[in-house]
Amino acid sequence: MRVPGSRWTRLTGAVGVAAAATAWRRHRRRSAVRVGAGPGVRTDDGVLLHVETDGPDDAALTVVLVHGFAASMDQMAQQRATLARHARVVALDLRGHGHSGWRAPRRVDVDRLARDLTAVVESRTRGPVVLVGHSLGGMAVMALARSRPDLVGSVVAGVALLSTSSGGLARTVLPGPVADIATRTGLAHAVLLAAWLLAPLADAARPFRRSWGRRWLARRLVADPGRHPDVPATMADVRSGLPRANTVAFYPGIVDHDGTAGLELLRDVPSLVLTGTEDRTIPAEHSRRIADALGGRTTLVHVPGAGHMVTVTHPEPVGRELVALLQRVERALPRAGAPAGDPDGAGDHHLLTAITCP
């Protein structure tokens, strides 16, 4: 017996499926390729990275600022202004972020970001370089050290790793045993593939344009949203402008990230490890592990009351510690007449120091 209306139901269902497929294809085209804006640096796979430069061209040091996930170089604008009084500063937008270009991979490994960063260092810096990376940017710095050990010491004279991790990030969202099983069995990557496939639905929902999405983002990024209401709103606007397919493409590489080999290679250069005590995205214990791995030339700084976006909410202590790092790097540079084995001529080994900023 034919049910009345069944033909109409099938027709409307087919139209709905066709409309969904069209929207999915339109989303994929929009997130497939984006032409970057200059001034820029072209990567080895043809992506144009947006790069800007400040400070005196004849400065003794060049600082390269690498922002975090789903942000842009504006995230470290205040540190950029502070450091430009002391060094030449190069700021870049990571691929797929800000004004940089994008190609259509389903996955972007941290090693890919390290190659991008290497292209910027080799084409836009001169003399000793200090790399400053926040969150995902810090992971790229560790990966650069692992992939290009020849640059560490000869070009890279110091590093600052802000609110970042050397690995084990699945444990920040899942209980430890569950995270280990999910990572080992490949279940985590299966879930991330599903998230990539369903990204058009997330874009249609526009979560960061809604109050619940902004509240979630505020809890993840800022310890006290009431004191810093503009930060979650600004970051929500930034994330709303990024297709979910682009941002989800970074998740597998973040889950697989292991920066321990890079940290071992960075032990011989002065370094700063800084974190907020209330970071809910990458807890402060990750910074403690990084500092322990880097050893005796590291300063570990905890900023009380700061969340993940410490560069925006607490620019003064971050700027102060970065300037102090530059001074340590300058003292460590080889000087004419310094005895062998004592490049700064002072015998200062910069033993690991833990500092809590006021």
C-alpha positions in Angstrom: 0.0 0.0 0.0 1.4 3.4 -1.0 1.6 5.8 1.9 0.1 9.2 0.9 2.8 11.8 0.7 5.7 9.3 0.5 6.7 10.6 -3.0 6.7 14.1 -1.7 8.8 13.0 1.3 11.3 11.3 -1.0 11.5 14.4 -3.2 12.1 16.8 -0.3 14.7 14.4 1.1 16.5 14.2 -2.2 16.4 18.0 -2.5 17.8 18.3 1.1 20.6 15.9 0.4 21.5 17.8 -2.9 21.4 21.1 -1.1 23.7 19.7 1.7 26.1 18.3 -0.9 26.2 21.6 -2.7 26.9 23.5 0.6 29.6 20.9 1.4 31.3 21.4 -2.0 31.0 25.2 -1.7 32.6 25.1 1.8 35.5 22.9 0.5 36.2 25.3 -2.4 36.2 28.2 0.0 38.6 26.4 2.4 40.8 24.9 -0.4 43.0 27.7 -1.5 43.6 31.2 -0.2 46.1 33.6 -1.8 48.3 35.3 0.8 48.9 39.0 1.1 52.3 40.6 0.9 54.8 41.6 2.0 55.6 37.9 2.3 57.8 34.9 2.0 57.0 32.1 -0.4 57.3 28.6 1.1 58.7 25.6 -0.8 55.2 24.4 -1.6 54.2 27.8 -3.0 52.2 29.3 0.0 52.7 33.0 0.5 53.2 33.8 4.2 52.4 37.3 5.3 55.5 38.8 7.0 56.1 42.3 8.6 59.3 43.8 10.0 59.9 46.5 12.6 62.9 47.9 14.5 66.3 49.1 13.4 67.9 47.2 10.5 71.3 47.4 12.1 70.2 45.9 15.4 72.5 43.3 17.0 69.6 40.8 17.2 66.6 39.8 15.2 63.5 38.5 16.9 61.0 36.3 15.1 57.5 36.2 16.6 55.3 33.2 15.9 51.7 33.4 17.1 49.5 30.6 18.3 46.7 28.5 16.9 43.7 30.2 15.3 45.2 33.7 15.9 47.4 36.0 13.9 50.5 38.2 14.4 48.3 40.7 16.1 48.2 38.4 19.1 51.8 39.6 20.0 51.4 43.2 18.8 52.3 44.6 22.3 55.4 42.4 22.5 56.3 43.5 18.9 56.2 47.1 19.9 58.3 46.5 23.1 60.9 44.4 21.3 61.3 46.8 18.4 63.0 49.2 20.8 65.7 46.6 21.4 66.0 44.5 18.2 64.9 44.0 14.7 61.5 42.2 14.8 60.0 39.9 12.2 56.4 38.9 12.7 54.6 36.3 10.5 51.1 34.9 10.1 51.2 31.1 10.1 49.8 29.4 6.9 46.0 29.5 6.9 46.0 32.3 9.5 45.8 36.1 9.3 46.8 37.3 5.9 48.9 34.2 4.9 47.9 31.8 2.1 46.6 28.3 2.3 46.6 25.2 0.3 44.1 22.4 0.7 45.6 19.6 2.8 43.5 17.6 5.2 46.4 17.6 7.6 49.1 20.2 8.5 52.0 18.8 10.6 54.0 20.8 13.0 57.0 19.9 10.8 55.3 21.8 7.9 55.1 24.9 10.1 58.8 24.4 11.0 59.7 24.5 7.3 57.7 27.6 6.9 59.5 29.2 9.8 62.8 28.1 8.4 62.0 29.9 5.1 61.3 33.1 7.0 64.4 32.8 9.1 66.6 32.2 6.1 65.1 35.0 4.0 64.2 37.7 6.4 66.7 37.7 9.2 70.4 38.6 9.5 72.8 37.9 12.3 71.8 36.1 15.6 68.1 35.3 15.8 65.8 34.8 18.8 62.7 32.7 18.1 59.6 33.5 20.2 56.7 31.1 19.8 53.3 31.0 21.6 51.4 27.8 21.8 51.4 26.3 18.3 54.1 28.7 17.4 56.3 27.3 20.2 55.8 23.8 18.8 57.0 25.1 15.4 60.1 26.4 17.1 60.9 23.0 18.7 60.3 21.3 15.3 62.6 23.7 13.6 65.4 22.9 16.1 64.9 19.1 15.4 64.8 19.4 11.6 67.5 22.0 11.3 70.1 21.5 14.1 72.6 23.3 12.0 70.8 26.5 12.7 70.8 26.2 16.4 73.7 28.1 17.9 75.0 29.3 14.5 71.8 31.4 13.7 69.3 30.7 16.5 70.9 32.3 19.5 67.9 32.1 21.9 64.3 30.9 22.2 61.2 31.9 24.1 58.5 29.2 24.4 55.2 30.8 25.7 52.2 28.8 26.9 53.2 25.8 24.8 53.8 22.1 25.1 56.4 19.5 24.0 53.7 16.8 23.6 51.0 14.8 25.3 48.2 17.3 24.4 45.6 14.6 24.1 45.8 14.3 27.8 44.6 17.9 28.2 41.1 16.9 26.9 40.9 13.2 27.9 41.8 11.2 31.0 45.4 10.0 30.7 44.7 6.3 30.0 41.9 7.1 27.6 44.1 9.6 25.7 46.9 7.0 25.5 44.6 4.3 24.1 43.0 6.7 21.6 46.3 7.9 20.3 47.9 4.4 20.2 44.9 2.8 18.4 44.4 5.6 15.9 40.9 6.3 17.3 41.9 9.9 17.9 42.7 10.4 14.2 39.5 8.8 13.2 37.6 11.3 15.3 39.6 14.1 13.8 38.9 12.9 10.3 35.2 12.9 11.2 35.5 16.4 12.5 37.2 17.5 9.2 34.4 15.9 7.2 31.7 17.6 9.3 33.4 21.0 9.3 30.8 22.6 7.0 28.1 21.8 9.6 30.2 23.6 12.3 30.6 26.6 10.0 26.9 26.7 9.4 26.3 26.6 13.2 28.6 29.6 13.6 29.5 28.7 17.2 31.7 31.7 17.9 29.0 34.0 16.9 26.8 32.6 19.6 26.9 33.4 23.3 27.6 29.8 24.4 30.5 29.5 22.0 32.0 32.7 23.2 31.6 31.7 26.8 33.4 28.4 26.1 36.2 30.2 24.3 36.5 32.7 27.1 37.0 29.9 29.6 39.7 28.3 27.5 41.7 31.4 26.7 41.3 33.8 29.6 41.4 33.1 33.3 39.2 36.0 34.2 36.9 37.0 31.3 35.4 39.8 33.4 38.7 41.6 33.5 39.5 41.0 29.9 36.2 41.0 28.0 37.7 42.2 24.7 40.1 39.2 24.4 37.5 36.4 24.0 35.4 38.6 21.7 38.4 39.4 19.5 39.5 35.8 19.3 35.9 34.7 18.6 35.9 37.1 15.6 39.2 35.7 14.4 38.1 32.1 14.6 34.8 32.9 13.0 36.7 34.1 9.9 38.6 30.8 9.6 36.9 27.8 7.9 36.6 24.9 10.3 38.2 22.6 7.7 41.3 24.8 7.8 41.6 24.8 11.6 40.8 21.1 12.0 43.6 20.3 9.6 46.1 21.3 12.3 44.6 19.0 15.0 46.3 15.7 14.0 49.7 17.3 13.9 49.1 18.9 17.3 48.0 15.6 18.8 51.2 13.9 17.3 53.5 16.7 18.3 56.7 15.6 20.2 59.2 18.4 20.8 61.6 16.5 23.1 64.3 16.1 20.4 64.1 19.7 19.6 64.4 20.8 23.2 67.5 18.6 23.6 69.2 20.6 20.7 68.2 23.9 22.3 69.9 23.3 25.6 73.0 25.3 24.7 71.2 28.6 23.9 69.6 30.9 26.5 65.9 30.4 26.7 62.7 31.6 28.4 59.8 29.4 29.2 56.7 31.3 30.3 53.1 30.3 31.2 50.0 31.5 32.9 49.2 29.8 36.2 45.5 29.5 35.1 46.1 28.2 31.6 43.2 25.8 30.8 44.3 25.1 27.3 47.9 24.0 27.9 48.4 23.6 31.7 51.4 25.1 33.4 52.9 21.6 34.0 53.7 21.4 30.3 56.0 24.4 30.7 57.7 22.9 33.7 58.5 19.8 31.6 59.9 22.0 28.8 62.1 23.9 31.3 63.4 20.7 32.8 64.3 19.4 29.4 66.1 22.6 28.4 68.2 22.7 31.5 70.5 25.2 33.0 70.3 28.2 30.6 66.5 28.5 31.0 64.4 30.9 33.0 60.9 29.5 33.9 58.3 32.2 34.5 54.8 31.7 35.9 52.5 34.7 35.5 49.9 34.6 38.3 46.2 34.7 37.2 47.0 34.5 33.5 45.3 32.1 31.1 46.4 30.9 27.7 46.4 34.3 26.0 49.0 35.6 28.4 50.6 37.8 25.7 47.4 39.8 25.4 46.1 39.9 28.9 49.5 40.4 30.7 51.7 42.1 28.2 53.9 43.9 30.7 55.5 40.8 32.4 55.8 39.1 29.1 57.5 42.0 27.5 59.8 42.4 30.5 60.9 38.8 30.4 61.5 38.9 26.7 63.7 41.9 27.0 65.6 40.2 29.8 66.1 37.2 27.4 67.5 39.4 24.7 70.0 40.8 27.2 71.1 37.3 28.2 71.5 36.3 24.5 73.6 39.4 23.8 75.8 38.6 26.8 76.2 35.0 25.5 77.3 36.0 22.0 81.0 35.4 21.2 83.1 38.5 21.8 86.6 39.3 20.6 89.1 38.3 23.2 86.9 36.0 25.2 88.7 32.8 26.3 87.8 29.6 24.7 84.8 27.9 26.3 83.6 31.2 27.8 82.0 33.0 24.9 80.5 35.8 27.0 83.7 36.4 28.9 81.9 36.2 32.2 81.5 32.6 33.1 77.7 33.1 33.6 75.9 29.8 33.1 72.4 31.2 33.7 71.2 28.4 36.0 67.6 27.3 35.8 65.5 29.9 37.6 61.8 29.8 38.5 60.2 33.2 38.7 56.7 34.2 39.6 55.8 37.6 38.1 53.9 40.1 40.3 
